[in-house]
């Protein structure tokens, strides 16, 4: 990444461990909300398989909105903000809505296919699809270990980077996280 003087700027890229910590925090935020929604509609879910599927779709759409909103507005989900990391573009800005959505595509693909597998009939097909999904997930996260900018598959799709707040502050010449801005 180039700075104003056309010299290479060195961000501190974030690896697997911190990203997992951020994901755990996001899960701790999302799961209680999903449980509350599920408890509210418990009787209807039990009586109607179609409503159960519809509710899963709605919950997944809400999760997508959650991730895109926080990524575009604050540079990361609450989990990433709590672990002091941000998601940025190659120019050092927060992602746009379309880039934030692109970043979710592998996860979205995984969710759709795994939901289909759960509702399909053939056990051999389920086993094969399940294995394929696991390979995609392993590929997505293992890429972090094999490149110097610690990019996962979803980062390549969105041309995004996960960096520390400190390095983003250094690039912007700011002293406080409150001063982080987007261009």
Residue pairs with C-beta under 8 A, 6 or more apart in sequence:
1 8
1 9
1 11
1 90
1 91
1 92
1 171
2 8
2 9
3 9
3 171
9 92
9 171
10 167
11 88
11 92
11 149
11 161
11 163
11 164
11 167
11 168
11 171
12 163
12 164
12 166
12 167
13 148
13 149
13 150
13 151
13 161
13 162
13 163
14 85
14 150
14 162
14 163
14 164
15 144
15 145
15 150
16 141
16 144
16 145
16 150
18 83
18 85
19 85
19 144
19 162
21 79
21 83
22 76
22 77
22 79
22 80
22 82
22 83
22 85
23 79
24 79
25 78
25 79
25 82
25 83
26 77
26 78
26 79
26 80
27 79
29 78
29 79
30 63
30 66
33 62
34 59
37 55
37 59
38 45
38 55
41 51
41 55
44 51
45 51
45 52
45 55
53 115
53 119
56 115
60 108
60 111
64 101
64 104
64 108
66 77
67 77
67 100
67 104
68 97
68 100
68 101
68 104
70 76
70 77
70 78
70 80
70 81
71 77
71 87
71 94
71 95
71 100
71 103
72 94
72 95
72 96
72 97
72 100
73 94
74 81
74 94
75 81
75 86
75 87
75 88
75 94
75 168
75 180
75 182
76 85
76 86
76 87
76 162
80 86
80 87
80 162
84 164
84 165
84 166
84 177
85 162
85 163
85 164
85 165
86 94
86 162
86 163
86 164
86 165
86 168
86 180
87 94
87 95
87 100
87 103
87 160
87 161
87 162
88 94
88 95
88 160
88 161
88 162
88 163
88 168
89 95
89 96
89 99
89 159
89 160
89 161
90 159
90 161
91 183
92 168
92 171
92 172
92 183
93 182
93 183
94 182
95 103
95 158
95 160
99 158
99 159
99 160
100 158
102 154
102 157
102 158
103 154
103 155
103 157
103 158
103 160
104 154
105 154
105 157
106 136
106 137
106 140
106 153
106 154
106 157
107 154
109 136
110 133
110 136
110 137
113 129
113 132
113 133
114 129
114 130
114 133
116 129
117 125
117 126
117 129
117 130
117 133
120 126
136 153
139 153
140 152
140 153
140 154
141 152
143 151
143 152
143 153
143 156
144 150
144 151
144 152
149 161
150 161
150 162
151 160
151 161
154 160
155 161
155 162
165 177
165 180
168 180
169 175
169 176
169 177
169 179
169 180
172 179
172 180
172 181
174 180
174 181
